[in-house]
Amino acid sequence: MKPGAASRQAVCRPIPPQAAWIPVFRPALPTAERLAPFLAIIDQTRQYSNYGGLVGRFAKRLSETLGLGADGVRPAVSGTLALLGAILASAGRASPDRPLALCPAHTFVATANAAEMAGYQPYFVDVDVNSWLFEPAMARNHPALDRVGLVLAVAPYGQGVEQAAWAAFSRDTGIPVVIDGAATFERLAAFPGELVGQVPVALSLHATKTFSTGEGGAVVCADRGLLDRATAALNFGFNGERISSMPGTNGKMSEYHAAVGLAALEAWPETQAAFDKAAYTYRRQAEAAGCGDRVVTAPRIASCYTLYHARDAVEAAAVENALHAARIEYRHWYGPGLHLEPAFRSAPRDELPNTEQLGRCLIGLPMAPDLSTQEIFRIVAALDAGLRGISGHDEEGNNG
């Protein structure tokens, strides 16, 4: 009998036929009561955008929360525009002799969108099958390196991307690197010394992230000159006066989103505790069901994600069918790979076997700060039902 099978009787209670759907994510931003003091400030100052007082306060508080002192963060209107601002501040627009941006194919489409907005042609590269990362050593040996003007290092599902190796790559090659760290808020706060440095990190503060302003982003970096250029890039290229001195766009955060961010920072200890509880419950239930080695939660990834890592496409299909039958929403957060998106099918690329495997086999499960024990029990029961439907699963075990 496979490990965990003895406890399956408790895991596999039937799902009520009319059970409500469990959404893959259920955001919970600050309440109107928490927002009220900050909205009153906006009413009083009547400044709504263009780097108002609340945006300044939010940038300072966020920087301090990340252990960077008072000036290590520059807010943006979205994570995608934060990434664009970081690209323009570090690499500028693409040049004819270096038009390529190396970009992992296993990421959300916004990574490649931002490169295109800066004039780069995304060149899709594979990731390591175990870490899910595009590693600096892989970039150093890339055959197209002499035409590369930018490398986008992605932090998949909120994993941390260490600075040292990428900073060394950039020094040795002269090629700027920007880290798309969309969901890395928690990791940056926990390990600023390893994950924050001269290489800029673009955060997303979208409602699907653990820490959110509803919609928003931020550039995080220890290089104040780069941060100043990012600020200019996000304000039409204006740098202290109303003269456009560099490539730019309108990517400024509004006072209203800063108000949400300030209220969210006040509530962060509660939010973090709620996510931690949900992740712990997932791990405990998955271990009881015998699939604990396949359910991936924080701290490996950001708390806003829980993933099921199927062994192969057959197992993935069985799990997906069982989740759907149990009225549980799931999502392949990064899709099948950017090279298979219609907008990017003509882009140059390497062979991408790991991307294609991960695209099939990493299944996003429901997660929310208020996801209940009963809901997690139901989700894990559906996983178990799907695995039971695979012939020989119980005899073979669940270790691949």
Secondary structure, DSSP 8 states (H G I E B T S, - for coil): --TTGGGHHHH-----TT---B-SB------HHHHHHHHHHHHHH---SSS-HHHHHHHHHHHHHTTSTTSSEEEESSHHHHHHHHHHHHT-S-BTTB-EEEEESSS-HHHHHHHHHTT-EEEEE---TTT----HHHHHT-TTGGGEEEEEEE-GGG----HHHHHHHHHHH---EEEE-TT-HHHHHH-HHHH-SSS-EEEE-BTTSSS--BS-EEEE-S-HHHHHHHHHHTBTTBSSSSSB-S---B----HHHHHHHHHHHHHHHHHHHHHHHHHHHHHHHHHHHT-TTTEE-TTTS-TT-EEEE-SSHHHHHHHHHHHHHTTB--B-TTTT-GGGSGGGTTS-B---HHHHHHHHHEEEE-B-TT--HHHHHHHHHHHHHHHHTSTTHHHH-S--
